[in-house]
Amino acid sequence: MDSLNNGNPTEIIRDNLTKNTRLVVLSHLLWNTGQVLPLKEIAQACHNYSAKHTVRVMVDAAQSVGSLYLNLPELEIDYYAFTGHKWLCGPAGVGGLYVSQAAFEELNPTFIGWRGVEMDVRGKPIAWKQDGTKYEVATSAYPEYEGLRSAIALHQSWGTAEERYQKICEVSNYLWTQLQTTKQVSCLKNTPPEAGLVSFTVEGIKHIELVDALEKQGFLLRTIADPDCIRACVHYLTLIEECDRLIAVIKSIIKYA
C-alpha cells in the first residue's frame, strides 16, 4: 500500500473491500517505512462497509506498543496483538492480545484448556470465561510474564506514555532533519516522523555496506528489502548527541566510499 507521502490509506482499504471480506489485517506502525496508519478511520470504514456482516480489523502492533501513545477503545479496532521484546524491551516469547468488547463474544479460542472455561461441580466445561482468561490454555511462561511486567514498570518510571511518545517524536524528527543535510541521503517520508522509525536511502554506496560500516563503529541500523532503504530506530532514551555522532559517521563513510 503506497500511501507514505501521497494517497489516503483509509480510502485505499475501503476501495479494496468486497462482499467476501470478513477481516482486514494490517500493522499500526509500518516496520519498513515508519508510517503510522489512521486506525480509527480505517476501523470505521471497515465496520460500516456492509449492513449484512461486520468486517473486523486485526492489528499487528509489534512496532507500535511501547512506541506510540495508545487508547485502544478509542481506536475502535477489534483485535490488537503485540510482542513484548521490541519497544517494550521485555523478554522474547511473550506478548499480549487486546480484544474489543464488540468482538469478544465471537472470538473463540483455537486451543481449549481448563483455564479458559467455567466448569460445573463435576468438572464438566459449561461456558467460556468472560475475561482474558478465555484465551488461556494451561501452563504459561510465568518468568517471561514477570520480565515483561518489570519492563513496563521501568518504562512508566520514565514518564507517562504521552511524554515518552512525545520524546520519541522529538528525537526522530531531529534525526530526520539532520539526515537531509547530506546531499546523498534522502528520507522516505516527506514529513517529520510520527514515531521512532526513520527510513532513508543513500546514493553512492550499497546500503548493506553502509550498515556494516556503521556497525563497526557502534551504530546498529538495518537494511530493508522493500522498499530498498536503511532504517534507524529512535527510542525515548536515544540522545541528540547520539544522532549527531551517527550523522557525522555517515558523512565520513560516504565521503570515502
Rosetta silent file (secondary structure, phi, psi, omega in degrees, C-alpha in Angstrom):
SEQUENCE: MDSLNNGNPTEIIRDNLTKNTRLVVLSHLLWNTGQVLPLKEIAQACHNYSAKHTVRVMVDAAQSVGSLYLNLPELEIDYYAFTGHKWLCGPAGVGGLYVSQAAFEELNPTFIGWRGVEMDVRGKPIAWKQDGTKYEVATSAYPEYEGLRSAIALHQSWGTAEERYQKICEVSNYLWTQLQTTKQVSCLKNTPPEAGLVSFTVEGIKHIELVDALEKQGFLLRTIADPDCIRACVHYLTLIEECDRLIAVIKSIIKYA
SCORE:     score description
SCORE:     0.000 S_00000001
   1 L     0.000  106.390 -175.571    0.000    0.000    0.000 S_00000001
   2 L   -90.844   86.098  178.871    1.851    3.075   -1.293 S_00000001
   3 L  -135.823   25.676 -176.649    0.469    5.920    0.798 S_00000001
   4 L   -62.717  -47.352 -178.191    3.576    7.063    2.659 S_00000001
   5 L  -117.292  -18.880 -178.831    3.592   10.546    1.138 S_00000001
   6 L  -137.084  153.654  177.688    0.582   10.523   -1.182 S_00000001
   7 L    89.422  161.354 -178.420   -2.834    8.933   -1.115 S_00000001
   8 L  -112.401  111.634 -176.853   -5.281    8.141    1.646 S_00000001
   9 H   -60.460  -33.076  178.378   -4.762    4.720    3.292 S_00000001
  10 H   -64.308  -44.945  178.893   -8.356    4.629    4.530 S_00000001
  11 H   -65.299  -38.188  179.512   -9.696    5.154    1.025 S_00000001
  12 H   -62.139  -44.398  179.259   -7.291    2.569   -0.395 S_00000001
  13 H   -66.970  -45.499  179.705   -8.507   -0.057    2.074 S_00000001
  14 H   -58.152  -40.903 -177.888  -12.171    0.864    1.589 S_00000001
  15 H   -68.652  -18.567 -178.384  -11.792    0.576   -2.191 S_00000001
  16 H  -102.401    1.811  173.991  -10.391   -2.942   -1.834 S_00000001
  17 L   -73.965  145.680  177.726  -13.126   -4.320    0.431 S_00000001
  18 L  -131.475  176.167  179.515  -15.511   -6.799   -1.182 S_00000001
  19 L   -65.632  -17.350  179.871  -18.683   -8.620   -0.203 S_00000001
  20 L   -94.244   -6.721 -177.834  -16.493  -11.554    0.859 S_00000001
  21 L   -70.777  126.665  177.029  -14.226   -9.535    3.162 S_00000001
  22 L  -118.179  -24.136 -175.900  -14.573  -10.544    6.790 S_00000001
  23 E  -146.899  132.546  172.823  -11.253   -9.444    8.272 S_00000001
  24 E  -108.640  124.548 -179.125   -8.697   -6.737    7.482 S_00000001
  25 E  -113.725  125.322 -178.516   -5.210   -7.429    8.839 S_00000001
  26 E  -152.852  171.324  175.334   -2.688   -4.598    8.956 S_00000001
  27 E   -98.777  151.191  175.735    0.067   -3.021   11.014 S_00000001
  28 L   -79.432  -52.604  176.884   -0.379    0.128   13.072 S_00000001
  29 E  -112.724  114.009 -175.006    3.185    1.336   12.626 S_00000001
  30 L   -69.819  125.570 -171.444    4.700    0.010    9.392 S_00000001
  31 L   -68.274  -22.748 -175.038    8.021   -1.641   10.183 S_00000001
  32 L   -93.604  -39.066 -175.724    9.704   -0.727    6.898 S_00000001
  33 L  -107.482  -17.351 -177.540    8.773    2.921    6.273 S_00000001
  34 L    85.161    6.602  179.800    7.715    4.166    9.704 S_00000001
  35 L   -71.034  137.051  175.046    4.253    5.216    8.511 S_00000001
  36 E  -101.986  119.975 -177.852    1.535    5.320   11.178 S_00000001
  37 L   -82.243  146.988  179.475   -1.826    4.265    9.788 S_00000001
  38 L   -79.067   83.369 -170.761   -5.045    6.073   10.838 S_00000001
  39 H   -61.335  -41.061 -176.861   -6.583    3.088   12.605 S_00000001
  40 H   -61.715  -45.601  179.146   -9.766    4.743   13.819 S_00000001
  41 H   -64.494  -39.767  178.711  -10.735    5.910   10.340 S_00000001
  42 H   -65.426  -44.104  179.716   -9.832    2.528    8.861 S_00000001
  43 H   -62.156  -42.282  179.203  -11.830    0.663   11.524 S_00000001
  44 H   -64.422  -39.406  178.370  -14.877    2.851   10.942 S_00000001
  45 H   -63.884  -39.948  179.913  -14.646    2.302    7.179 S_00000001
  46 H   -70.523  -45.719 -177.449  -14.478   -1.465    7.677 S_00000001
  47 H   -65.778  -30.261 -177.646  -17.255   -1.641   10.272 S_00000001
  48 L   -95.221    4.348 -173.507  -19.597    0.488    8.157 S_00000001
  49 L   -67.104  -41.610 -174.593  -18.856   -1.254    4.872 S_00000001
  50 L  -131.533  140.299  175.542  -21.704   -3.769    4.931 S_00000001
  51 L   -83.526  -13.132 -175.725  -25.106   -3.886    6.577 S_00000001
  52 L   -90.923  -29.978  179.352  -25.129   -7.680    6.283 S_00000001
  53 L  -153.292  161.724 -179.593  -21.946   -8.507    8.178 S_00000001
  54 L   -95.918  131.009  171.934  -19.159   -6.841   10.152 S_00000001
  55 L   -91.086  110.326 -178.836  -15.685   -6.516    8.702 S_00000001
  56 E   -80.875  160.330 -178.863  -13.376   -6.900   11.688 S_00000001
  57 E  -124.095  120.118  177.489   -9.947   -5.259   11.976 S_00000001
  58 E  -110.966  130.176 -172.611   -6.927   -7.141   13.315 S_00000001
  59 E  -117.729  130.763  169.716   -3.782   -5.127   14.009 S_00000001
  60 E   -83.315  115.973 -174.773   -0.149   -6.185   14.198 S_00000001
  61 L  -111.451   24.155 -176.613    1.213   -3.996   16.981 S_00000001
  62 L   -58.049  -37.325 -177.308    4.797   -5.274   17.106 S_00000001
  63 L   -96.880  -10.168 -173.147    6.217   -1.822   16.332 S_00000001
  64 L   -99.218  -35.156  179.537    3.565    0.343   17.977 S_00000001
  65 L   -71.499  125.304 -175.276    3.225   -0.952   21.562 S_00000001
  66 L    93.063   -9.279  179.188    5.881    0.785   23.641 S_00000001
  67 L  -114.115  -59.084 -178.945    6.334    3.395   20.927 S_00000001
  68 L   -84.278  157.653  168.182    3.006    5.132   20.249 S_00000001
  69 L   -82.345  128.128 -170.781    0.569    6.528   22.795 S_00000001
  70 L  -123.286  138.219  167.562   -2.432    4.199   22.628 S_00000001
  71 L  -132.915   90.503 -169.312   -6.107    4.339   23.556 S_00000001
  72 H   -64.760  -43.438  176.212   -7.403    1.109   22.042 S_00000001
  73 H   -58.668  -36.705 -179.927  -11.151    1.529   22.732 S_00000001
  74 H   -66.783  -30.841  179.966  -10.961    4.969   21.136 S_00000001
  75 H   -74.321  -18.074  174.763   -9.347    3.490   18.016 S_00000001
  76 L    67.188   17.442  177.421  -12.379    1.169   17.611 S_00000001
  77 L   -80.440  164.544 -174.337  -10.258   -1.756   16.339 S_00000001
  78 L   -95.661  -43.917 -177.655  -11.265   -5.348   17.140 S_00000001
  79 E  -134.333  138.153 -176.863   -8.003   -7.181   17.774 S_00000001
  80 E  -140.802  107.445 -173.243   -4.590   -5.758   18.673 S_00000001
  81 E  -112.965  134.168 -177.308   -1.684   -8.189   19.087 S_00000001
  82 E  -139.047  159.058  173.195    1.802   -7.267   20.261 S_00000001
  83 E  -106.590  152.725 -175.117    5.114   -8.731   21.282 S_00000001
  84 L   -94.923   -4.295 -171.155    6.959   -7.583   24.369 S_00000001
  85 L   -95.536   -1.103 -179.417   10.559   -7.780   23.188 S_00000001
  86 L   -93.099 -103.141 -174.363   10.677   -4.798   20.826 S_00000001
  87 L   -69.990  -20.789  175.383    9.833   -1.272   22.034 S_00000001
  88 L   -80.408  -12.865  176.304    8.856   -2.504   25.489 S_00000001
  89 L    61.236   30.652  179.302   12.370   -4.012   25.796 S_00000001
  90 L   -94.749 -171.264 -178.770   10.988   -7.111   27.513 S_00000001
  91 L   -74.355  151.575  175.862   11.842  -10.803   27.079 S_00000001
  92 L   -72.786  149.425  174.584   11.293  -12.643   23.815 S_00000001
  93 L    96.833    4.660  179.058    8.448  -15.137   23.635 S_00000001
  94 L  -141.761  145.401 -179.688    5.711  -13.212   25.442 S_00000001
  95 E  -160.092 -148.670 -178.041    3.234  -10.556   24.359 S_00000001
  96 E  -156.444  163.625  177.882   -0.425   -9.718   24.552 S_00000001
  97 E  -135.346  123.727  172.738   -3.744   -9.598   22.703 S_00000001
  98 E   -96.785  133.443  175.582   -6.422   -6.928   23.089 S_00000001
  99 E  -126.055  126.668 -179.276   -9.957   -7.921   22.070 S_00000001
 100 L   -68.169  158.529  177.429  -12.696   -5.304   21.950 S_00000001
 101 H   -59.899  -37.060 -178.361  -15.945   -5.849   23.811 S_00000001
 102 H   -66.677  -31.907 -176.424  -17.802   -5.945   20.496 S_00000001
 103 H   -96.117   -9.731 -172.445  -15.591   -8.740   19.135 S_00000001
 104 H   -59.947  -45.339 -174.395  -15.151  -10.712   22.359 S_00000001
 105 L   -63.742  -32.962 -174.943  -18.221  -12.924   22.035 S_00000001
 106 L   -94.259   -6.683  178.780  -17.410  -14.133   18.532 S_00000001
 107 L   -96.891  100.001  179.412  -13.679  -14.769   19.008 S_00000001
 108 L  -100.704  147.896 -176.707  -13.350  -18.294   20.391 S_00000001
 109 L   -64.746  146.989  172.530  -10.002  -19.953   21.162 S_00000001
 110 L   -73.818  -41.202  178.332   -8.397  -22.344   18.694 S_00000001
 111 L  -113.016  136.112 -174.207   -6.998  -24.377   21.576 S_00000001
 112 L  -112.612  134.747  176.834   -9.061  -25.003   24.695 S_00000001
 113 L  -138.031  170.203 -174.706   -7.753  -25.543   28.204 S_00000001
 114 H   -63.637  -24.589 -177.905   -9.123  -25.690   31.729 S_00000001
 115 H   -73.462  -18.756 -174.698   -8.066  -22.097   32.453 S_00000001
 116 H  -100.692    2.240 -175.552  -10.372  -20.677   29.805 S_00000001
 117 E  -128.819  152.285  170.323  -13.657  -22.358   30.734 S_00000001
 118 E   -85.853  143.867 -178.522  -16.162  -22.387   33.570 S_00000001
 119 E  -125.629  152.062  175.450  -16.893  -25.848   34.995 S_00000001
 120 L   -84.640 -174.655 -175.144  -19.751  -27.385   36.926 S_00000001
 121 L   -64.614  -20.413  178.991  -19.325  -29.360   40.167 S_00000001
 122 L   -92.521    2.586 -179.733  -18.412  -32.471   38.186 S_00000001
 123 L    81.600   18.316  179.191  -15.618  -30.685   36.305 S_00000001
 124 L   -92.139  129.264  178.093  -17.536  -30.516   33.037 S_00000001
 125 E   -61.307  132.990 -178.348  -16.962  -27.381   30.915 S_00000001
 126 E  -125.850  -17.433 -178.248  -20.165  -25.341   30.710 S_00000001
 127 E  -167.979  160.950  173.869  -19.158  -21.890   29.442 S_00000001
 128 E   -75.231  150.143  167.084  -16.291  -19.648   28.407 S_00000001
 129 L   -64.187  150.191 -175.393  -14.643  -17.387   30.957 S_00000001
 130 L  -104.452   28.809  173.982  -15.805  -13.817   30.420 S_00000001
 131 L  -143.214 -164.205 -175.657  -12.422  -12.122   30.639 S_00000001
 132 H   -62.077  -21.122  179.182   -8.951  -12.536   29.157 S_00000001
 133 H   -68.263  -10.109  174.419   -8.535  -15.995   30.684 S_00000001
 134 H   -55.141  -29.400 -175.576  -10.932  -17.224   27.992 S_00000001
 135 H  -102.350    7.618  175.581   -7.867  -17.485   25.772 S_00000001
 136 L   -87.042  145.080 -176.855   -5.575  -19.168   28.298 S_00000001
 137 L  -106.515  -66.577 -178.355   -4.938  -22.876   27.800 S_00000001
 138 L  -148.931 -120.247 -177.389   -2.760  -24.333   30.543 S_00000001
 139 L   -68.616  135.122  177.363    0.737  -23.542   31.812 S_00000001
 140 L  -107.022  164.846  177.934    2.047  -20.083   30.940 S_00000001
 141 L   -84.464   75.631 -172.816    5.601  -18.767   30.699 S_00000001
 142 H   -59.791  -40.507  177.923    5.395  -17.031   34.073 S_00000001
 143 H   -60.019  -39.366  178.111    9.060  -15.907   34.264 S_00000001
 144 H   -66.880  -39.264  177.366    8.713  -14.185   30.896 S_00000001
 145 H   -60.019  -43.356  179.780    5.458  -12.539   32.002 S_00000001
 146 H   -66.273  -35.180  176.083    7.171  -11.162   35.089 S_00000001
 147 H   -63.025  -40.642  178.821   10.026   -9.918   32.928 S_00000001
 148 H   -68.470  -40.731  177.729    7.568   -8.049   30.732 S_00000001
 149 H   -60.429  -41.219  179.594    5.740   -6.618   33.756 S_00000001
 150 H   -66.640  -39.209  178.995    9.056   -5.340   35.118 S_00000001
 151 H   -63.921  -43.704  179.524    9.986   -3.800   31.749 S_00000001
 152 H   -63.222  -41.724  179.195    6.640   -1.983   31.547 S_00000001
 153 H   -62.747  -38.280  178.930    7.032   -0.709   35.117 S_00000001
 154 H   -64.850  -43.075  177.307   10.506    0.603   34.287 S_00000001
 155 H   -59.756  -43.175 -178.000    9.189    2.498   31.269 S_00000001
 156 H   -64.314  -24.728  177.970    6.431    4.041   33.368 S_00000001
 157 L   -73.033  -12.975  179.217    9.050    5.331   35.804 S_00000001
 158 L   -96.996    8.483  178.028   10.448    7.457   32.962 S_00000001
 159 L   128.208  173.319  179.785    7.205    9.346   32.404 S_00000001
 160 L   -71.581  166.612  178.027    3.718    8.868   31.056 S_00000001
 161 H   -60.739  -39.392  178.226    3.048    7.138   27.744 S_00000001
 162 H   -63.039  -43.487 -179.021    2.246   10.525   26.195 S_00000001
 163 H   -65.949  -41.169 -179.799    5.517   12.025   27.449 S_00000001
 164 H   -66.919  -41.064  178.132    7.597    9.094   26.212 S_00000001
 165 H   -63.497  -42.268  179.047    5.917    9.182   22.798 S_00000001
 166 H   -61.031  -38.978  178.861    6.489   12.924   22.521 S_00000001
 167 H   -66.185  -41.089  176.774   10.181   12.408   23.290 S_00000001
 168 H   -58.205  -46.011 -178.749   10.432    9.720   20.611 S_00000001
 169 H   -65.069  -38.262  179.491    8.895   12.093   18.064 S_00000001
 170 H   -63.200  -45.804 -176.566   11.215   14.946   19.070 S_00000001
 171 H   -73.285  -40.356  179.193   14.372   12.867   18.655 S_00000001
 172 H   -66.597  -35.075  175.635   13.246   11.101   15.472 S_00000001
 173 H   -63.459  -40.383  178.565   12.293   14.482   13.985 S_00000001
 174 H   -63.656  -46.041  179.716   15.771   15.758   14.798 S_00000001
 175 H   -63.025  -44.786  178.610   17.416   12.746   13.160 S_00000001
 176 H   -56.742  -42.753 -179.687   15.119   13.036   10.109 S_00000001
 177 H   -67.621  -44.193 -176.605   16.058   16.706    9.738 S_00000001
 178 H   -70.936  -32.768  178.044   19.790   16.148   10.146 S_00000001
 179 H   -59.164  -34.362 -175.625   19.906   13.227    7.716 S_00000001
 180 L   -81.183    3.729  173.673   18.708   15.553    4.989 S_00000001
 181 L   -82.687   -6.520  176.426   21.701   17.868    5.445 S_00000001
 182 L  -104.165  125.064 -173.827   23.709   15.331    3.404 S_00000001
 183 L   -58.988  -36.084 -176.169   23.090   15.526   -0.349 S_00000001
 184 L   -76.362   -9.986 -175.139   23.409   11.767   -0.888 S_00000001
 185 E  -102.888  134.164  176.098   20.778   10.968    1.778 S_00000001
 186 E  -132.272  125.499  176.033   17.032   11.025    1.154 S_00000001
 187 E   -80.158  143.692 -179.489   14.411   10.204    3.797 S_00000001
 188 L   -65.023  -42.236  179.685   11.436    8.141    2.625 S_00000001
 189 L   -82.576  135.266  176.019    8.934   10.365    4.428 S_00000001
 190 L   -82.190  -12.314 -179.393    8.497   13.892    3.129 S_00000001
 191 L  -121.723  160.588 -178.020    7.133   14.960    6.508 S_00000001
 192 L   -55.755  146.175 -179.257    8.524   14.523   10.044 S_00000001
 193 L   -61.633  148.057  175.761    8.206   11.009   11.519 S_00000001
 194 L  -100.855    6.630 -179.591    5.206   10.187   13.687 S_00000001
 195 L  -158.545 -162.986 -172.818    7.155    7.514   15.573 S_00000001
 196 L   -94.661    7.908  178.492   10.666    6.240   16.151 S_00000001
 197 E   -99.469  123.338 -179.779   11.348    4.589   12.792 S_00000001
 198 E  -123.244  110.901 -178.099   13.342    6.707   10.335 S_00000001
 199 E  -107.117  141.320 -176.473   13.951    5.136    6.917 S_00000001
 200 E  -153.261  161.833  176.208   16.253    6.636    4.302 S_00000001
 201 E  -115.650  157.860 -179.125   18.233    5.890    1.149 S_00000001
 202 E  -134.562  130.206  177.205   21.848    6.737    0.353 S_00000001
 203 L   -89.743  148.970  173.064   23.414    7.324   -3.056 S_00000001
 204 L    90.196   -3.033  178.721   26.947    6.267   -3.936 S_00000001
 205 L  -153.985  143.475  177.295   27.231    3.259   -1.603 S_00000001
 206 L   -68.129  139.851 -176.196   25.388   -0.020   -1.199 S_00000001
 207 H   -59.293  -41.635 -178.899   23.068    0.065    1.792 S_00000001
 208 H   -64.883  -34.954  178.553   24.418   -3.172    3.250 S_00000001
 209 H   -67.465  -40.052  178.638   27.980   -1.826    3.041 S_00000001
 210 H   -66.140  -43.452 -179.690   26.990    1.341    4.887 S_00000001
 211 H   -63.326  -41.699  178.071   25.122   -0.606    7.581 S_00000001
 212 H   -63.601  -40.829  179.561   28.099   -2.944    8.073 S_00000001
 213 H   -66.937  -37.571  177.691   30.467    0.010    8.342 S_00000001
 214 H   -65.995  -38.978 -179.857   28.189    1.700   10.870 S_00000001
 215 H   -61.139  -36.793  179.491   28.015   -1.441   12.982 S_00000001
 216 H   -65.418  -19.338  178.547   31.818   -1.482   13.268 S_00000001
 217 L  -107.399   15.400  170.890   31.549    1.961   14.833 S_00000001
 218 L    93.026   10.687  179.611   28.816    1.006   17.275 S_00000001
 219 L  -110.052  121.746 -176.319   25.643    2.001   15.377 S_00000001
 220 L  -103.222   92.112  172.814   23.074   -0.737   14.850 S_00000001
 221 L  -108.984  177.278  179.156   20.885    0.119   11.873 S_00000001
 222 E  -143.554  155.772  174.607   19.393   -2.343    9.385 S_00000001
 223 E   -87.911  152.618  175.339   18.653   -2.665    5.711 S_00000001
 224 E  -121.329  134.904 -177.993   15.118   -3.086    4.398 S_00000001
 225 L   -79.492  -37.600 -175.323   14.454   -5.035    1.196 S_00000001
 226 L  -140.748  105.079   -0.487   11.093   -3.480    0.260 S_00000001
 227 L   -76.828  159.557 -178.617   11.446   -0.603   -0.193 S_00000001
 228 L   -68.145  106.752 -176.296   15.216   -0.686   -0.597 S_00000001
 229 E  -161.492 -178.801  173.872   16.389    1.532    2.255 S_00000001
 230 E  -116.488  141.080 -179.251   18.112    1.772    5.626 S_00000001
 231 E  -121.064  131.316  172.768   16.124    2.036    8.852 S_00000001
 232 E  -109.251  144.545  177.716   17.149    3.678   12.114 S_00000001
 233 E  -112.479  127.449 -179.291   15.202    3.189   15.362 S_00000001
 234 L  -117.620  119.323  176.947   14.914    6.048   17.833 S_00000001
 235 L  -100.899  175.441 -178.491   13.611    5.379   21.352 S_00000001
 236 L   -71.625  -15.600  177.189   12.838    7.953   24.023 S_00000001
 237 L   -88.645   -6.637  178.085   16.192    7.147   25.646 S_00000001
 238 L   -67.559  136.751 -177.365   18.098    7.996   22.467 S_00000001
 239 L   -95.283  149.118  174.536   20.240   11.109   22.895 S_00000001
 240 H   -59.454  -37.312  179.761   20.539   14.026   20.492 S_00000001
 241 H   -62.661  -34.096  177.600   24.304   13.628   20.813 S_00000001
 242 H   -68.118  -37.409  175.795   23.994   10.064   19.532 S_00000001
 243 H   -63.576  -42.566  178.961   22.091   11.317   16.487 S_00000001
 244 H   -61.842  -42.171  178.740   24.833   13.874   15.827 S_00000001
 245 H   -64.097  -41.274  178.972   27.507   11.185   16.037 S_00000001
 246 H   -61.407  -46.275  179.935   25.562    8.959   13.658 S_00000001
 247 H   -60.003  -43.663 -179.216   25.222   11.760   11.106 S_00000001
 248 H   -62.864  -41.632 -179.328   28.938   12.539   11.343 S_00000001
 249 H   -68.688  -41.732  177.187   29.911    8.896   10.831 S_00000001
 250 H   -58.294  -46.083  179.598   27.523    8.501    7.876 S_00000001
 251 H   -62.713  -37.589  179.418   29.029   11.569    6.208 S_00000001
 252 H   -66.190  -42.913 -179.698   32.531   10.244    6.833 S_00000001
 253 H   -66.480  -42.653  179.327   31.757    6.837    5.354 S_00000001
 254 H   -62.803  -39.688 -177.476   30.072    8.349    2.295 S_00000001
 255 H   -59.845  -37.751 -176.292   32.991   10.694    1.746 S_00000001
 256 L  -103.665    9.885 -179.837   35.498    7.856    1.461 S_00000001
 257 L   -71.217    0.000    0.000   33.206    5.323   -0.248 S_00000001
